[in-house]
Every structure is written in structure tokens, then in C-alpha cells.
Amino acid sequence: MCGRNALFATQEDLEKHLEAEVVTDGGYVPRYNIAPGEQLDVITNRAADEIDQYHWGLLPSWADDPGEGIINARSETAAEKRAFRDAWDSRPCLVLSSGFYEWQTRDSGPKQPYRIYREDAPAFAMAGLWEVWEGEESAIPCVTILTTEPNDLMQPIHDRMPVVLPDGDEETWLTASPDEREELCQPYPEEDLTAYEVSTRVNSSGNDDATVIEPLDHEQSGLDEFSSR
């Protein structure tokens, strides 16, 4: 699962790393705590050289009411589900991130949030699917993030993780056939990701500043006693 995202790389670094230009109305605004229902920065197969913003929560074209939408889709079954079938066939996209958050259930006390990110890149791409929901008075471009089985780093935290694309596979994801894209929906190598505990301040989407990414103690805090590595 991926229930919160962040994107706070500089616009220069983001455009250079993804080889695309920000076209969002109002320009690029760094975010530290992006919640479902808000705007995600994306690159679609329709405009592979542009970074735009889409509503986080895929709204099936046949839905009578937009609602909040579906924030995640299981990559293993997306091709079979009515809500994602058409998008899986023809509307892949990249969802840009400087790190995502996940919550670990513990035997006692509240769930513990973690930040998961790549130390070696200012931003990376997660695999997504996009749609445009058309109502009588408006059209809403929207997106869902694909998930897969957890790697060894994520397994102690949650039983799902977003499909993180390795550098170099972004263009393939946007241009490949559905069968080829399916092969890319693998757990990202755990040695290339870092996870650490963050404050429960991230639980409130109103807390959207750099303090939400500060570690509670130190990197990998709390993972040693749970990890099988």
C-alpha cells in the first residue's frame, strides 16, 4: 500500500532527473505530506516530457459520482479489475516521489509511521495508472499507484509496497506493452531503499513541512528487531 507521498526535490533536480518539464498551473510546489484526494505530480504516456498534477484516487470512467477514488491498485490483478482494466492496457504513468510513508501495526499502542526513500536520488518514479473522469460540468484527471509484494525492508512494516521503478525503466513503463509492464511490477531491491521512523505528526495531512521527515532517533530506527535480514 501507499497511503502518503512526498515530493520536495528542487524543480531543477526534478526536471533533470526525469527529463521532463513542469507544466502544472501555478508552478511546482514542494510537498512533504501528500494525502489521498490531493494532487500528485505525474508523467503520463500521453505527455512523456511533461510533469503535471492529477487527483490522487482513480475515478473509474463509469462511476456516477467522482467520490474520493481508488488510491492504490494491486499490480497482480489490475488487468482483470473493471476499474483498472482500460487504464492498465493503455494509460500508464509515473508518480513522482521523494519518499513515501507507511504505517506499521504493533502489538500495543498506535501504528508507527515510517518514511521510505532512496538516498541516491532526489526523486524517483512509482508505477501508476491514469484516467480522466468526465462529469456533466467537469473533467478530473486522476491516478492510482500500483502496489506489489513487499521486499525484505518493507515486510516488517507492511504487507504491500508501491511499485518503485529503477532508473532507466521509466520510459519502458510508459511505452511498453501491458505484458512487458507486468514484468516491471516487482519489489524494489531493499538495498537501494532506506526506512526510518517518523513522528505521528505525519498522520495529519495538515502538517506539511520539513519537520515531518525528521527521524525519531536514527535511520533504520525500530527495524532491527523486526527485520529478517
Secondary structure, 3 states (H helix, E strand, C coil): CCCEEEECCCHHHHHHHHCCEECCCCCCCCEEEECCCCEEEEEECCEEEEEEEEEECECCCCCCCCCCCECEEECCCCCCCCCCHHHHHHCEEEEEECEEEEEECCCCCCCEEEEEECCCCCCEEEEEEEEEEECCCCEEEEEEEEEECCCCCCCCCCCCEECEECCCCHHHHHHCCHHHHHHHCCCCCHHHCEEEEECHHHHCCCCCCHHHHCECCCCCCCCCCCCCC
